[in-house]
Amino acid sequence: MSLTQTRTSMPEVRPARITAHTLLEKKRQAQPITALTAYDYPTARLVDEAGIDVILVGDSLAMAVLGHEDTLSVTLDEILHHARAVSRAARTAFLIGDMPFGSYNVSLDESVRNALRFIKEAGMAAVKIEGGVHQAPLVERLTAAEIPVVGHIGLTPQAVHRMGGYRVQGKTVEAMDTLAADALALERAGAVALVLEGIPRELAERITRSLSIPTIGIGAGPDCDGQILVFHDLFNFSFTNTPKFVRRFGDATRLYREGIAQYRESVVARSFPSDAESYHLPGNSPAARTPGMRIATTIAEMRAACRELRHARGANSILGLVPTMGAIHEGHLSLVREARRSCDVVTASIFVNPLQFGPTEDFSRYPRTFEADCRLLETAGVDLLFAPGVGEMIPANATTAVEVAGISDRLDGSSRPGHFRGVATIVSKLFHIVQPDTAFFGQKDAAQVAVLRAMVRDLDMPVSLVACPTVRDADGLALSSRNRYLTEDQRQRALTLAQALQSVEALVADGEVHANALRAAMHATLTSTPGVRLDYAEVVDPNTLEPLETITGQALIAIAAWVGETRLIDNTTVTAPALSHVPTLEEAHHA
C-alpha cells in the first residue's frame, strides 16, 4: 500500500465543535472570543474554516442581504432559510440564530415553538433575543426547553422606534444601572452569553466583570470577552454608512466591481469564452481551424498569445505593437498597415488610460466603440488585440509610476500635469507585457513620441519606436478620435490649426528662422478665429521639446488649442534653409 493510499484511507480529523461551555471556558481563561455574522453557505464556510468561534445568523440579514431599511421586516421563515444554509457549511463554530421581531413578542408558548424551529429545522445551537429584565421569563422558559439563549442589550435594533433611532445607550447613571440590572437578570434566567451593542466602553467593562457568562461586544469597546461584526461591514460590502465601531479588513465592493467589469469587457470583446474554454465536435479542434484576430483581456493571456505567435512565425520573427485608446480611425489603421508591412506578427492594444487624463478632462466620455474597432483592426491585419480592463492594467494596490523627468513637463505636460507620467507608465507596461520589437505611433503625437523615446533610451528597453506621418482629412484637419466631438461649425474652425502650421512652413521656406516670429504668426492666425482658444503654439527641439530661439536644423512646430470644449493638437516638422549666416531679428527687420 502506498503512502498516498494510506493517508487517503485515514479518517478525517475535525476540530471539536465549539459549545456554550467552550465559550464559558474561554472567558475563564481570558481568551478572546471571535464572532461574525453569516447568512449563506460560502460565507459561513469561509468564516468557519478561518477558526471564528461564533457564527450568528442575525436579523441584520434584512439590511445586509435582503435590502431592507431596518431589521424589522425580516421574517422567521427567511432567517430559518438562511440559517439552514449556514449550518450546512459550519463544522466547528457555535451557531446562533437571531429570533426576528415578532417571533417572540406575542406569548411564551409561541416564542418557544418558534425557537424550537431554529434548533430542529436549522441546526442552530442557540437563539438570540433582544431585551433586558422583561425578557427574563422567556429566557427561563427557553432554557427549561433545552434551548440555549444568548441575550442582547444596549442598542437593540428591533426597538429602533422606541429608542428614536440607532443611538448609543447607557450614557446616564440611571441608564447604566438599568442595563447592568438587565445583564444580571438575563444571566440569572439562564442566558449562556450576552451581546452588548452600542454602549460606552466603561459600562461594557463593568457588565463584563459582573457576569460569569461571556459578553460579546459590537460597538462596546475592547473590554468585552469577545467581539462580533456584521460580515458585510467587515469587507465594505454593506452599501451603507460605516459605523464608528467598524474597522474594514478588506474591500469586497472594489474586488467584485473590478471582476464584474472585466467579465463584461471580456464578453463584449468576445474574448470570453475563449477557444480553450469551448467544447468542440470531433475533427473540429482549434488546431484544425484558422482563427481571425485573437483578443486577450488579461496580461497572462496576452503574454501567452505573444509567445505562441512568435513561435508559430519562426524564431527570428518580428513582432510589432500599435498602442491605441480605441475609437479607431484611418490614422490608427495607417500604423497597422506599416506594422503589417514590416513585421511578422502585428499586435494592437485598446486601453483608455485613466492615468493620462486630468480630473476635469474627458475620460468618462472619451469615445468607446469597441466592436467597430475590432472589425477595423482585424480587417487591417492585426493578429492579436490586447483589450484589458482598468483593474487589469492598474491594480488597486499599484504604487509605481514611470516619469521621464524634464521633458514630461513641456508642451502638453505643462498644460496637463501628470499626462506624460500616465502615458509612460502604461506604455512601459505594454512593452513589458507584449515585448515588441517595434512599436508604432503617430507623428501627430510628436511630444508623446519624444517622451517615449527618452524612456526607451534611459531604461534600455529593447524596442524600436517608429513615428508614422500624420494622416489628415482632405480639408487638412489632422485625424483624431476627439474630432467626433466637433459640430460641423466647430470642425470648420478647427482647420485654423493646420492653417497656422502651413503659415509657419511658408515662413521657414522663405528663410524665417527666428522662433518668436514663427510663434507670433501662429498666435495671430489662431486668435483671429472665433471659438478657438489657444493653449500653446511652440517651436521646440523635436527630441528634447526644449523651446528654440533660432532654427538651425530641424524644429517641431506644435499647437494645442480648444475648439469649443474640445482640445485638439497638431504639429509639423520644419528644417531651416541652408544659410551661410543666420540673420538676427534686427537684420531680418531691415531686410
C-alpha positions as CSV (number, residue, x, y, z in Angstrom):
1,M,0.0,0.0,0.0
2,S,1.4,3.4,-1.0
3,L,1.8,6.3,1.4
4,T,-0.8,8.2,-0.6
5,Q,-3.3,5.4,-0.2
6,T,-2.6,5.2,3.5
7,R,-3.2,8.9,4.0
8,T,-6.4,8.8,1.9
9,S,-7.8,6.0,4.0
10,M,-7.2,7.7,7.3
11,P,-10.4,9.2,8.9
12,E,-10.7,13.0,8.6
13,V,-9.8,14.7,11.9
14,R,-12.1,17.6,12.6
15,P,-11.7,20.3,15.3
16,A,-14.1,19.8,18.2
17,R,-17.4,21.7,17.8
18,I,-17.5,24.8,19.9
19,T,-20.2,24.9,22.5
20,A,-21.6,27.2,25.2
21,H,-19.2,25.5,27.6
22,T,-16.3,26.3,25.3
23,L,-17.2,30.0,25.3
24,L,-17.6,29.9,29.1
25,E,-14.1,28.4,29.5
26,K,-12.6,31.0,27.1
27,K,-14.0,33.7,29.4
28,R,-12.5,32.0,32.5
29,Q,-9.1,31.8,30.8
30,A,-9.3,35.3,29.4
31,Q,-9.2,34.1,25.8
32,P,-10.9,36.5,23.4
33,I,-14.0,35.1,21.6
34,T,-14.3,35.8,17.9
35,A,-17.7,36.1,16.2
36,L,-19.1,37.1,12.9
37,T,-22.4,37.1,11.1
38,A,-23.0,34.8,8.1
39,Y,-26.1,34.3,6.0
40,D,-25.2,31.8,3.3
41,Y,-23.2,28.6,2.7
42,P,-20.0,30.1,1.1
43,T,-19.6,32.9,3.6
44,A,-20.3,30.6,6.6
45,R,-17.7,28.1,5.2
46,L,-15.0,30.7,4.9
47,V,-15.8,32.1,8.4
48,D,-15.8,28.6,9.9
49,E,-12.6,27.5,8.2
50,A,-10.9,30.7,9.4
51,G,-11.4,29.5,13.0
52,I,-14.1,32.0,14.1
53,D,-15.7,30.8,17.3
54,V,-19.2,32.0,16.8
55,I,-21.4,32.5,13.8
56,L,-24.6,34.5,14.2
57,V,-27.3,34.3,11.6
58,G,-28.5,37.7,12.5
59,D,-31.6,39.6,11.7
60,S,-29.2,42.0,10.1
61,L,-29.9,39.7,7.1
62,A,-32.7,42.1,6.4
63,M,-30.3,45.0,5.7
64,A,-27.1,43.3,4.6
65,V,-28.6,40.8,2.2
66,L,-32.3,41.5,1.5
67,G,-32.1,45.3,1.1
68,H,-34.5,46.4,3.8
69,E,-34.1,49.7,5.6
70,D,-34.1,48.1,9.0
71,T,-34.2,44.7,10.7
72,L,-37.9,44.7,11.5
73,S,-39.0,43.4,8.1
74,V,-37.3,40.1,8.0
75,T,-39.5,37.1,8.7
76,L,-38.9,33.9,10.7
77,D,-39.1,31.8,7.6
78,E,-36.5,34.0,5.9
79,I,-34.0,33.7,8.7
80,L,-34.6,29.9,9.0
81,H,-33.9,29.5,5.3
82,H,-30.5,31.2,5.6
83,A,-29.7,29.6,8.9
84,R,-30.1,26.1,7.3
85,A,-27.5,27.1,4.6
86,V,-25.1,28.3,7.3
87,S,-25.5,25.1,9.3
88,R,-24.6,23.0,6.3
89,A,-21.3,24.9,6.0
90,A,-20.1,25.3,9.6
91,R,-18.5,22.3,11.2
92,T,-16.9,23.9,14.2
93,A,-18.4,27.3,15.1
94,F,-21.0,27.8,17.7
95,L,-24.2,28.7,15.7
96,I,-26.7,31.2,16.9
97,G,-30.0,32.0,15.2
98,D,-31.4,35.5,15.7
99,M,-35.1,35.4,16.5
100,P,-36.7,38.2,14.4
101,F,-39.0,40.9,15.5
102,G,-42.5,39.4,16.1
103,S,-41.3,35.8,16.6
104,Y,-41.1,36.1,20.4
105,N,-43.2,39.1,21.3
106,V,-46.7,37.6,21.5
107,S,-46.7,34.8,24.0
108,L,-44.3,32.5,25.8
109,D,-45.7,29.4,24.1
110,E,-45.4,30.8,20.6
111,S,-41.9,32.1,21.4
112,V,-40.8,28.6,22.5
113,R,-42.4,27.0,19.4
114,N,-40.5,29.5,17.1
115,A,-37.2,29.0,19.0
116,L,-37.5,25.2,18.6
117,R,-37.6,25.6,14.8
118,F,-34.1,27.2,15.0
119,I,-32.8,24.0,16.8
120,K,-34.7,21.3,14.9
121,E,-35.0,22.7,11.4
122,A,-32.0,25.0,11.0
123,G,-29.3,23.2,13.1
124,M,-28.6,26.2,15.4
125,A,-27.0,25.7,18.8
126,A,-28.7,28.7,20.4
127,V,-31.1,31.5,19.8
128,K,-30.6,35.2,20.4
129,I,-33.3,37.6,21.7
130,E,-33.2,41.3,22.4
131,G,-34.3,42.9,25.7
132,G,-33.4,43.0,29.4
133,V,-35.3,42.3,32.6
134,H,-38.7,41.9,30.9
135,Q,-37.3,39.0,28.8
136,A,-36.1,37.0,31.8
137,P,-39.2,34.9,32.0
138,L,-38.8,33.9,28.3
139,V,-35.1,33.1,28.8
140,E,-36.2,30.8,31.7
141,R,-38.8,29.0,29.6
142,L,-36.4,28.5,26.6
143,T,-33.7,27.3,29.0
144,A,-36.2,24.8,30.5
145,A,-36.9,23.6,27.0
146,E,-33.2,22.9,26.4
147,I,-32.8,25.8,24.1
148,P,-29.6,27.8,24.9
149,V,-30.2,31.6,24.8
150,V,-27.9,34.5,24.1
151,G,-29.2,37.8,25.3
152,H,-28.8,41.2,23.7
153,I,-29.0,44.5,25.5
154,G,-27.9,48.1,24.9
155,L,-28.7,49.4,21.4
156,T,-31.3,46.8,20.4
157,P,-32.2,47.3,16.7
158,Q,-35.6,45.7,17.0
159,A,-36.5,48.6,19.4
160,V,-35.4,51.3,17.0
161,H,-38.7,53.1,17.1
162,R,-38.9,53.2,20.9
163,M,-35.3,54.4,21.1
164,G,-35.9,57.1,18.4
165,G,-33.1,55.8,16.1
166,Y,-29.8,53.9,16.3
167,R,-28.3,55.7,19.3
168,V,-25.7,54.8,21.9
169,Q,-27.4,53.6,25.1
170,G,-26.4,53.8,28.7
171,K,-25.0,57.3,28.8
172,T,-26.5,58.4,32.1
173,V,-26.0,56.9,35.5
174,E,-29.7,55.7,35.6
175,A,-29.4,54.2,32.2
176,M,-26.1,52.5,33.1
177,D,-27.7,51.0,36.3
178,T,-30.7,49.8,34.2
179,L,-28.5,48.0,31.7
180,A,-26.3,46.4,34.4
181,A,-29.5,45.1,36.1
182,D,-30.7,43.8,32.7
183,A,-27.5,41.9,32.3
184,L,-27.7,40.2,35.7
185,A,-31.3,39.3,35.2
186,L,-30.6,37.6,31.9
187,E,-27.7,35.7,33.4
188,R,-29.8,34.5,36.4
189,A,-32.6,33.4,34.0
190,G,-30.1,31.1,32.3
191,A,-28.6,33.0,29.3
192,V,-25.3,31.4,28.1
193,A,-23.9,34.6,26.7
194,L,-24.8,38.3,26.3
195,V,-24.3,40.6,23.3
196,L,-23.6,44.2,24.3
197,E,-24.2,46.7,21.5
198,G,-23.8,50.4,21.3
199,I,-22.9,51.2,24.9
200,P,-20.0,53.1,26.4
201,R,-16.8,51.2,26.9
202,E,-16.8,51.8,30.6
203,L,-20.3,50.3,31.0
204,A,-19.4,47.3,28.9
205,E,-16.3,46.7,31.1
206,R,-18.5,47.0,34.3
207,I,-21.0,44.5,33.0
208,T,-18.4,42.1,31.7
209,R,-16.7,42.0,35.1
210,S,-20.0,41.5,36.9
211,L,-21.1,38.4,34.9
212,S,-19.8,34.8,34.9
213,I,-21.2,34.3,31.3
214,P,-19.2,35.7,28.4
215,T,-20.1,39.1,26.8
216,I,-19.7,39.7,23.1
217,G,-19.4,43.4,22.1
218,I,-20.3,45.3,19.0
219,G,-19.6,49.0,19.4
220,A,-19.0,48.4,23.1
221,G,-15.2,48.8,23.3
222,P,-12.4,46.3,23.7
223,D,-13.1,45.0,27.3
224,C,-15.8,42.6,26.4
225,D,-15.0,38.8,26.4
226,G,-15.4,38.8,22.6
227,Q,-16.2,40.9,19.6
228,I,-18.7,40.5,16.7
229,L,-19.2,42.4,13.5
230,V,-21.5,42.1,10.5
231,F,-19.6,40.2,7.8
232,H,-20.6,42.7,5.1
233,D,-19.4,45.7,7.2
234,L,-16.0,43.9,7.7
235,F,-15.4,43.9,3.9
236,N,-17.1,47.2,2.8
237,F,-20.0,45.3,1.2
238,S,-22.9,46.9,3.0
239,F,-23.6,50.0,0.8
240,T,-24.4,52.0,4.0
241,N,-22.5,54.5,6.1
242,T,-19.9,52.8,8.2
243,P,-20.5,53.0,12.0
244,K,-17.7,54.3,14.1
245,F,-17.0,50.9,15.7
246,V,-16.4,49.1,12.4
247,R,-12.9,48.6,11.1
248,R,-12.8,47.4,7.5
249,F,-10.4,44.5,6.9
250,G,-10.9,44.2,3.1
251,D,-12.8,45.8,0.2
252,A,-15.1,43.3,-1.4
253,T,-17.0,46.0,-3.2
254,R,-14.0,47.1,-5.2
255,L,-12.9,43.5,-5.8
256,Y,-16.4,42.5,-7.2
257,R,-16.8,45.6,-9.2
258,E,-13.4,45.1,-10.9
259,G,-14.1,41.5,-11.6
260,I,-17.6,42.2,-13.0
261,A,-16.2,44.9,-15.2
262,Q,-13.5,42.6,-16.5
263,Y,-16.1,39.9,-17.2
264,R,-18.4,42.3,-19.0
265,E,-15.4,43.7,-21.1
266,S,-14.4,40.1,-21.9
267,V,-17.9,39.2,-23.1
268,V,-18.2,42.4,-25.1
269,A,-14.8,41.8,-26.6
270,R,-15.8,38.2,-27.4
271,S,-12.6,37.1,-25.6
272,F,-14.7,35.0,-23.2
273,P,-15.2,32.2,-23.6
274,S,-12.0,31.6,-25.4
275,D,-11.5,28.7,-27.8
276,A,-9.8,26.8,-25.0
277,E,-12.9,27.3,-22.8
278,S,-15.2,25.8,-25.5
279,Y,-16.2,22.3,-26.4
280,H,-15.6,21.0,-30.0
281,L,-17.0,18.4,-32.2
282,P,-14.5,15.6,-33.2
283,G,-12.3,16.8,-36.1
284,N,-13.0,20.5,-35.3
285,S,-10.3,21.1,-32.8
286,P,-8.7,24.6,-32.6
287,A,-5.6,23.3,-34.5
288,A,-7.8,22.4,-37.4
289,R,-9.3,25.9,-37.8
290,T,-7.8,29.2,-38.9
291,P,-8.8,31.9,-36.4
292,G,-9.1,35.6,-37.2
293,M,-7.8,38.3,-34.9
294,R,-7.4,37.0,-31.4
295,I,-8.4,39.1,-28.4
296,A,-6.7,38.9,-25.0
297,T,-8.1,40.8,-22.0
298,T,-5.6,39.7,-19.3
299,I,-1.9,40.2,-19.0
300,A,-1.4,36.4,-18.7
301,E,-3.4,35.7,-21.8
302,M,-1.6,38.4,-23.8
303,R,1.9,37.2,-22.8
304,A,1.0,33.6,-23.7
305,A,-0.5,34.6,-27.0
306,C,2.5,36.7,-28.0
307,R,4.8,33.7,-27.2
308,E,2.6,31.4,-29.2
309,L,2.5,33.7,-32.3
310,R,6.3,34.3,-32.2
311,H,6.8,30.5,-32.0
312,A,4.4,29.9,-34.9
313,R,6.0,32.5,-37.2
314,G,9.6,31.4,-36.5
315,A,12.5,32.1,-34.2
316,N,13.5,35.3,-36.0
317,S,10.0,36.7,-36.4
318,I,9.5,40.4,-35.7
319,L,6.6,41.4,-33.5
320,G,5.1,44.9,-33.8
321,L,2.8,46.7,-31.4
322,V,0.3,49.5,-32.2
323,P,-0.9,51.0,-28.9
324,T,-4.3,52.9,-29.1
325,M,-7.1,54.1,-26.9
326,G,-9.7,52.9,-29.4
327,A,-12.1,55.0,-31.4
328,I,-10.1,53.7,-34.4
329,H,-9.8,55.9,-37.4
330,E,-7.6,56.0,-40.6
331,G,-4.7,57.3,-38.6
332,H,-4.6,54.2,-36.4
333,L,-5.1,52.0,-39.5
334,S,-2.1,53.6,-41.2
335,L,0.0,52.5,-38.3
336,V,-1.3,48.9,-38.5
337,R,-0.5,48.8,-42.3
338,E,3.0,50.0,-41.6
339,A,3.4,47.3,-38.9
340,R,1.9,44.7,-41.3
341,R,4.4,45.7,-43.9
342,S,7.5,45.4,-41.7
343,C,6.5,42.8,-39.0
344,D,5.7,39.1,-39.0
345,V,3.3,39.4,-36.1
346,V,1.1,42.5,-35.6
347,T,-0.4,43.3,-32.2
348,A,-2.5,46.2,-31.1
349,S,-3.9,47.4,-27.8
350,I,-7.1,49.3,-26.9
351,F,-6.9,50.8,-23.4
352,V,-8.4,54.1,-22.4
353,N,-5.8,55.1,-19.9
354,P,-7.2,57.0,-16.9
355,L,-3.7,57.9,-15.7
356,Q,-3.2,60.3,-18.6
357,F,-6.5,62.2,-18.0
358,G,-6.7,65.1,-15.6
359,P,-9.6,65.2,-13.1
360,T,-11.7,67.6,-15.2
361,E,-10.8,66.0,-18.6
362,D,-12.9,63.8,-20.8
363,F,-12.0,60.3,-19.6
364,S,-15.7,59.3,-18.9
365,R,-16.9,60.5,-22.3
366,Y,-13.9,59.5,-24.4
367,P,-15.3,57.6,-27.4
368,R,-15.5,53.8,-26.8
369,T,-16.5,51.9,-29.9
370,F,-15.0,48.5,-29.2
371,E,-16.9,46.3,-31.6
372,A,-16.4,48.6,-34.5
373,D,-12.7,49.0,-33.5
374,C,-12.3,45.2,-33.6
375,R,-13.7,44.9,-37.1
376,L,-11.5,47.7,-38.4
377,L,-8.3,46.3,-36.8
378,E,-9.0,42.8,-37.9
379,T,-9.6,43.9,-41.5
380,A,-6.4,45.9,-41.4
381,G,-4.4,42.8,-40.5
382,V,-4.0,42.8,-36.7
383,D,-3.2,39.3,-35.4
384,L,-3.7,39.8,-31.7
385,L,-5.5,42.6,-29.8
386,F,-4.9,43.3,-26.2
387,A,-8.0,44.9,-24.6
388,P,-7.5,44.9,-20.8
389,G,-9.8,46.5,-18.2
390,V,-8.6,49.2,-15.9
391,G,-8.3,46.8,-13.0
392,E,-6.0,44.6,-15.0
393,M,-3.6,47.3,-16.0
394,I,-3.8,49.5,-12.9
395,P,-4.3,47.2,-9.8
396,A,-5.8,48.9,-6.8
397,N,-2.6,48.5,-4.8
398,A,-0.3,49.8,-7.6
399,T,2.3,52.4,-6.3
400,T,4.8,52.6,-9.1
401,A,4.8,55.1,-12.0
402,V,7.2,55.9,-14.8
403,E,8.1,59.6,-15.1
404,V,10.6,60.9,-17.7
405,A,11.8,64.0,-15.9
406,G,12.2,67.3,-17.6
407,I,10.7,66.5,-21.0
408,S,7.4,65.4,-19.4
409,D,6.8,69.0,-18.2
410,R,6.9,70.5,-21.7
411,L,4.1,71.1,-24.2
412,D,1.2,69.0,-23.2
413,G,3.0,68.2,-19.9
414,S,2.9,71.8,-19.0
415,S,-0.9,72.3,-19.5
416,R,-1.8,68.8,-18.5
417,P,0.3,68.0,-15.4
418,G,0.9,64.3,-15.0
419,H,-0.3,63.5,-18.5
420,F,3.0,62.1,-19.8
421,R,3.6,60.2,-16.5
422,G,0.4,58.4,-17.2
423,V,1.4,57.7,-20.8
424,A,4.8,56.5,-19.9
425,T,3.6,54.2,-17.1
426,I,1.1,52.4,-19.3
427,V,3.2,52.2,-22.4
428,S,6.1,50.9,-20.3
429,K,3.7,48.2,-19.0
430,L,2.6,47.4,-22.6
431,F,6.2,47.0,-23.6
432,H,6.9,44.6,-20.7
433,I,3.7,42.6,-21.4
434,V,3.9,42.4,-25.2
435,Q,7.7,42.6,-25.6
436,P,7.5,44.0,-29.1
437,D,10.5,44.5,-31.4
438,T,8.9,47.6,-32.9
439,A,6.1,50.0,-31.6
440,F,4.3,52.3,-34.0
441,F,3.0,55.7,-33.1
442,G,1.5,58.7,-35.0
443,Q,3.6,61.8,-35.6
444,K,0.5,63.8,-34.6
445,D,1.5,62.8,-31.0
446,A,5.1,64.0,-31.6
447,A,5.5,65.2,-28.0
448,Q,4.4,61.8,-26.7
449,V,6.8,60.1,-29.1
450,A,9.7,62.3,-27.8
451,V,8.9,61.4,-24.2
452,L,8.7,57.6,-25.0
453,R,11.9,57.7,-27.0
454,A,13.6,59.2,-23.9
455,M,12.1,56.5,-21.7
456,V,13.2,53.7,-24.0
457,R,16.7,55.2,-24.2
458,D,17.1,55.7,-20.5
459,L,15.7,52.3,-19.4
460,D,17.4,50.4,-22.2
461,M,14.2,48.9,-23.5
462,P,14.8,46.6,-26.4
463,V,12.2,48.1,-28.7
464,S,12.4,50.5,-31.7
465,L,9.9,53.3,-32.0
466,V,8.5,54.3,-35.4
467,A,6.7,57.6,-35.8
468,C,4.4,57.4,-38.9
469,P,3.2,60.5,-40.7
470,T,0.1,62.3,-39.5
471,V,-3.0,61.4,-41.5
472,R,-5.3,64.2,-42.5
473,D,-8.7,64.6,-44.0
474,A,-9.0,66.1,-47.4
475,D,-9.5,69.6,-45.8
476,G,-6.3,69.3,-43.8
477,L,-7.7,68.5,-40.4
478,A,-5.5,66.0,-38.6
479,L,-7.4,62.8,-37.8
480,S,-8.2,62.4,-34.1
481,S,-10.6,60.4,-32.0
482,R,-11.8,63.6,-30.5
483,N,-12.8,65.1,-33.8
484,R,-16.2,63.3,-33.4
485,Y,-16.9,65.8,-30.5
486,L,-16.9,68.7,-33.0
487,T,-20.0,70.2,-34.6
488,E,-19.9,71.0,-38.3
489,D,-19.2,74.7,-37.4
490,Q,-16.5,73.8,-34.9
491,R,-14.9,71.5,-37.4
492,Q,-14.5,74.4,-39.9
493,R,-13.0,76.5,-37.1
494,A,-10.6,73.7,-36.2
495,L,-9.0,74.0,-39.6
496,T,-7.2,77.0,-38.3
497,L,-4.7,74.7,-36.6
498,A,-3.5,73.3,-39.9
499,Q,-3.6,76.7,-41.5
500,A,-1.3,78.1,-38.7
501,L,1.2,75.3,-39.3
502,Q,1.1,75.9,-43.0
503,S,1.8,79.6,-42.5
504,V,4.9,78.7,-40.4
505,E,6.1,76.2,-43.1
506,A,5.8,79.0,-45.7
507,L,7.7,81.5,-43.5
508,V,10.5,79.0,-42.9
509,A,10.7,78.2,-46.6
510,D,11.1,81.9,-47.2
511,G,14.1,82.0,-44.8
512,E,12.5,82.9,-41.4
513,V,14.4,81.0,-38.7
514,H,13.6,83.1,-35.6
515,A,11.2,81.2,-33.3
516,N,9.5,84.2,-31.8
517,A,8.5,85.4,-35.3
518,L,7.0,82.0,-36.0
519,R,5.2,81.9,-32.7
520,A,3.7,85.3,-33.4
521,A,2.5,84.2,-36.8
522,M,0.7,81.1,-35.3
523,H,-0.7,83.2,-32.5
524,A,-2.1,85.7,-34.9
525,T,-3.7,83.0,-37.1
526,L,-5.2,81.1,-34.1
527,T,-6.5,84.0,-32.1
528,S,-8.2,85.6,-35.1
529,T,-10.7,82.7,-35.3
530,P,-13.7,83.0,-33.1
531,G,-14.4,79.9,-30.9
532,V,-10.7,78.9,-30.9
533,R,-8.8,79.3,-27.6
534,L,-5.0,78.8,-27.8
535,D,-3.3,76.5,-25.3
536,Y,0.2,76.7,-26.8
537,A,1.9,77.5,-30.1
538,E,5.5,76.5,-29.8
539,V,8.8,76.0,-31.7
540,V,10.8,73.3,-29.9
541,D,13.6,70.8,-30.4
542,P,11.9,67.6,-31.7
543,N,14.0,65.4,-29.4
544,T,14.0,67.3,-26.1
545,L,10.9,69.6,-26.6
546,E,13.1,72.5,-25.3
547,P,11.9,75.8,-26.8
548,L,14.1,77.2,-29.5
549,E,15.2,80.7,-30.2
550,T,16.5,80.1,-33.7
551,I,16.0,77.2,-36.0
552,T,19.4,75.8,-37.1
553,G,18.3,72.3,-38.0
554,Q,15.0,70.5,-37.5
555,A,12.3,72.0,-35.3
556,L,9.0,70.8,-34.2
557,I,6.2,73.3,-34.6
558,A,3.4,72.3,-32.2
559,I,0.0,73.6,-31.4
560,A,-2.7,72.8,-28.9
561,A,-6.0,74.7,-28.9
562,W,-9.5,74.4,-27.6
563,V,-12.3,74.4,-30.2
564,G,-15.4,74.8,-28.2
565,E,-15.0,72.2,-25.4
566,T,-12.7,70.0,-27.4
567,R,-8.9,70.2,-27.1
568,L,-7.0,69.4,-30.3
569,I,-3.3,69.1,-31.1
570,D,-1.4,69.3,-34.3
571,N,2.2,69.7,-35.4
572,T,4.7,69.7,-38.3
573,T,8.4,69.4,-38.6
574,V,10.4,72.1,-40.4
575,T,14.1,72.3,-41.4
576,A,16.0,75.5,-41.5
577,P,17.1,76.5,-45.0
578,A,20.8,76.2,-45.7
579,L,22.1,79.7,-44.8
580,S,25.7,80.7,-44.5
581,H,24.6,83.3,-42.0
582,V,21.6,83.3,-39.7
583,P,20.3,86.9,-39.6
584,T,19.5,88.5,-36.3
585,L,16.0,89.8,-35.6
586,E,17.2,93.3,-36.3
587,E,18.8,92.3,-39.5
588,A,15.7,90.4,-40.6
589,H,13.6,93.5,-39.8
590,H,15.6,95.8,-42.0
591,A,15.9,93.2,-44.8
